[in-house]
């Protein structure tokens, strides 16, 4: 992996070590870029950890008012829970997936349900191994459109703190450019910013590890 450390000489080993540390300690990633939904999907699947060989407990948070079942892994990939803003009570094609539906006008209710989902996973499994918990928030954009930015910041602070406490890995999709005001507002809450783009018919991503001043080059997905 070709990387730059502090703007200097590429150091792939340093970057890999930093990523491994985030995985052990728990981390949250802001996935940005105005690429297509399918491009974000590729990155999402990587961050969810689709291997059947390692224990995974996956919590999905859908914020755009309808189910996004295409993000869910296939059966047999570990326990899944869903928290969704909307009005319908369940997924029509995945009735076996536990789902909580909250009123999109109430950010506090959304946060409460997400924390409850993590707590239930933790109780069911008698705790978490590092990176066993994976959380996907399908879009931060509707939250910023419907609520004051300071309220969204407080919500994400609560959720990211709980994920980190559980030594989990959370990723949050935001379909805007790296230099947008929304990214600058929320960046302090995250351990890494990952850009997604489509280039020459392929999907690529680029990592920026905030506290360690480490960035990668563009890497194919």
C-alpha positions as CSV (number, residue, x, y, z in Angstrom):
1,X,0.0,0.0,0.0
2,X,1.6,3.3,-1.1
3,X,1.3,5.9,1.6
4,X,2.6,9.2,2.7
5,X,3.5,9.8,6.3
6,X,3.3,13.4,7.4
7,X,3.7,14.5,3.8
8,X,7.1,12.9,3.5
9,X,8.4,9.6,2.1
10,X,5.8,6.9,1.4
11,X,5.7,4.4,4.3
12,X,3.3,1.5,3.6
13,X,4.4,-0.4,6.8
14,X,3.6,2.7,9.0
15,X,0.2,3.0,7.5
16,X,-0.6,-0.7,8.0
17,X,0.5,-0.5,11.6
18,X,-1.7,2.5,12.3
19,X,-4.7,0.8,10.7
20,X,-4.1,-2.3,12.8
21,X,-4.0,-0.1,15.9
22,X,-7.3,1.5,15.0
23,X,-8.8,-2.0,14.6
24,X,-7.7,-3.1,18.0
25,X,-8.7,0.1,19.9
26,X,-12.0,0.8,18.1
27,X,-12.5,3.5,15.5
28,X,-14.9,5.6,13.5
29,X,-14.5,6.5,9.8
30,X,-16.2,9.2,7.8
31,X,-16.7,7.9,4.2
32,X,-16.9,10.9,1.9
33,X,-17.1,11.7,-1.8
34,X,-19.8,12.4,-4.4
35,X,-19.2,9.1,-6.2
36,X,-22.2,6.9,-7.1
37,X,-24.1,4.8,-4.6
38,X,-22.5,1.6,-6.0
39,X,-19.0,3.1,-5.3
40,X,-19.9,3.8,-1.7
41,X,-21.3,0.2,-1.5
42,X,-17.9,-1.3,-2.5
43,X,-16.2,0.7,0.3
44,X,-19.0,-0.2,2.7
45,X,-18.6,-3.9,2.2
46,X,-14.9,-3.7,2.9
47,X,-15.5,-1.8,6.1
48,X,-18.2,-4.2,7.3
49,X,-15.8,-7.1,7.1
50,X,-17.5,-9.7,5.0
51,X,-15.3,-12.7,6.0
52,X,-17.1,-15.7,7.5
53,X,-13.9,-16.7,9.3
54,X,-14.0,-13.9,12.0
55,X,-16.9,-13.1,14.4
56,X,-18.9,-10.1,13.3
57,X,-21.9,-8.4,14.7
58,X,-23.3,-5.8,12.3
59,X,-25.6,-2.9,13.1
60,X,-27.1,-0.9,10.2
61,X,-28.5,2.6,10.6
62,X,-30.7,3.7,7.7
63,X,-31.6,7.4,7.7
64,X,-33.2,8.2,4.4
65,X,-36.7,7.0,5.2
66,X,-36.7,3.7,3.3
67,X,-35.0,0.3,3.7
68,X,-31.6,-0.3,2.1
69,X,-31.5,-4.0,2.2
70,X,-28.8,-4.2,-0.5
71,X,-26.3,-3.2,2.1
72,X,-27.1,-6.2,4.3
73,X,-24.7,-9.2,4.0
74,X,-26.1,-12.6,3.1
75,X,-27.3,-15.1,5.7
76,X,-24.7,-16.8,7.7
77,X,-22.3,-13.8,8.0
78,X,-23.2,-13.2,11.7
79,X,-25.9,-11.4,13.7
80,X,-27.5,-8.3,12.1
81,X,-29.6,-5.6,13.6
82,X,-31.2,-2.6,11.9
83,X,-32.2,0.9,13.2
84,X,-34.2,2.8,10.6
85,X,-35.9,6.2,10.3
86,X,-39.3,5.6,8.7
87,X,-42.8,4.4,9.2
88,X,-43.0,0.7,8.1
89,X,-42.4,-1.8,10.7
90,X,-40.1,-4.3,9.0
91,X,-38.2,-5.3,5.8
92,X,-40.4,-7.3,3.5
93,X,-37.6,-9.5,2.2
94,X,-35.5,-10.0,5.4
95,X,-38.1,-10.6,8.1
96,X,-35.5,-12.5,10.2
97,X,-33.5,-9.3,10.8
98,X,-34.4,-7.5,14.1
99,X,-35.4,-3.9,13.2
100,X,-36.2,-0.7,15.2
101,X,-38.0,2.1,13.5
102,X,-37.8,5.7,14.8
103,X,-39.4,9.0,14.0
104,X,-37.0,10.9,11.7
105,X,-37.9,14.1,13.5
106,X,-36.4,13.0,16.7
107,X,-32.6,12.7,16.7
108,X,-32.5,11.7,20.3
109,X,-34.7,8.7,19.6
110,X,-32.3,7.7,16.8
111,X,-29.3,7.9,19.1
112,X,-31.1,6.0,21.9
113,X,-32.0,3.1,19.5
114,X,-28.5,2.9,18.1
115,X,-27.0,2.7,21.6
116,X,-29.6,0.1,22.6
117,X,-28.6,-2.0,19.6
118,X,-25.0,-2.0,20.6
119,X,-25.9,-2.8,24.2
120,X,-28.1,-5.7,23.1
121,X,-25.3,-7.1,20.9
122,X,-22.9,-6.8,23.8
123,X,-25.2,-8.6,26.2
124,X,-26.0,-11.4,23.7
125,X,-22.3,-12.1,23.1
126,X,-20.9,-11.4,26.6
127,X,-18.8,-8.5,25.3
128,X,-17.0,-7.9,22.1
129,X,-13.7,-8.9,20.6
130,X,-11.7,-6.1,18.9
131,X,-13.4,-5.1,15.6
132,X,-16.2,-7.6,16.1
133,X,-18.8,-4.9,16.2
134,X,-19.3,-3.2,12.8
135,X,-21.7,-0.2,12.4
136,X,-22.8,1.3,9.1
137,X,-24.7,4.6,9.0
138,X,-25.9,4.7,5.4
139,X,-26.1,8.5,5.1
140,X,-25.4,11.5,7.3
141,X,-26.8,13.8,4.6
142,X,-30.5,13.6,5.6
143,X,-29.6,14.3,9.2
144,X,-27.8,17.5,8.2
145,X,-30.7,18.5,5.9
146,X,-33.4,18.1,8.6
147,X,-31.6,19.2,11.8
148,X,-29.3,21.9,13.1
149,X,-25.6,20.9,12.6
150,X,-24.8,21.2,16.3
151,X,-27.6,18.6,17.0
152,X,-26.2,16.2,14.4
153,X,-22.7,16.7,15.9
154,X,-24.0,15.8,19.4
155,X,-25.8,12.7,18.1
156,X,-22.7,11.5,16.2
157,X,-20.5,12.2,19.2
158,X,-22.7,9.9,21.3
159,X,-22.8,7.1,18.7
160,X,-19.1,7.2,17.9
161,X,-18.1,7.2,21.5
162,X,-20.2,4.1,22.2
163,X,-18.7,2.3,19.2
164,X,-15.2,3.2,20.3
165,X,-16.0,2.0,23.8
166,X,-17.0,-1.4,22.4
167,X,-13.7,-1.6,20.4
168,X,-15.9,-1.6,17.3
169,X,-15.5,-0.1,13.8
170,X,-18.1,2.4,12.6
171,X,-18.4,4.0,9.2
172,X,-20.7,6.9,8.3
173,X,-21.5,7.8,4.6
174,X,-21.5,11.4,3.6
175,X,-21.8,12.0,-0.1
176,X,-20.0,15.3,-0.4
177,X,-16.4,16.3,-1.2
178,X,-13.5,16.1,1.2
179,X,-13.3,19.9,1.5
180,X,-17.0,20.6,2.2
181,X,-18.2,22.5,5.3
182,X,-20.0,19.4,6.5
183,X,-16.8,17.3,6.5
184,X,-14.9,20.1,8.3
185,X,-17.6,20.3,10.9
186,X,-17.7,16.5,11.7
187,X,-14.1,15.6,11.1
188,X,-13.1,16.0,14.8
189,X,-15.4,13.1,15.7
190,X,-13.6,10.6,13.5
191,X,-10.4,8.7,13.5
192,X,-10.1,8.6,9.7
193,X,-11.6,10.2,6.6
194,X,-11.9,8.0,3.6
195,X,-12.5,9.5,0.2
196,X,-14.3,7.4,-2.5
197,X,-14.1,8.1,-6.2
198,X,-14.7,6.5,-9.6
199,X,-11.7,6.8,-12.0
200,X,-11.4,5.1,-15.4
201,X,-14.3,2.8,-14.7
202,X,-12.9,1.5,-11.4
203,X,-13.6,2.5,-7.8
204,X,-10.8,3.9,-5.6
205,X,-10.5,5.1,-2.0
206,X,-7.9,7.2,-0.2
207,X,-7.4,7.2,3.6
208,X,-6.5,10.1,5.9
209,X,-5.7,9.1,9.5
210,X,-6.4,12.2,11.5
211,X,-4.4,12.1,14.7
212,X,-1.4,10.3,13.1
213,X,-1.0,12.6,10.1
214,X,-0.9,9.5,7.8
215,X,-2.5,9.4,4.4
216,X,-2.6,6.8,1.7
217,X,-2.5,7.2,-2.1
218,X,-5.6,6.2,-4.2
219,X,-6.1,2.4,-3.8
220,X,-8.4,0.3,-6.0
221,X,-11.4,-1.4,-4.4
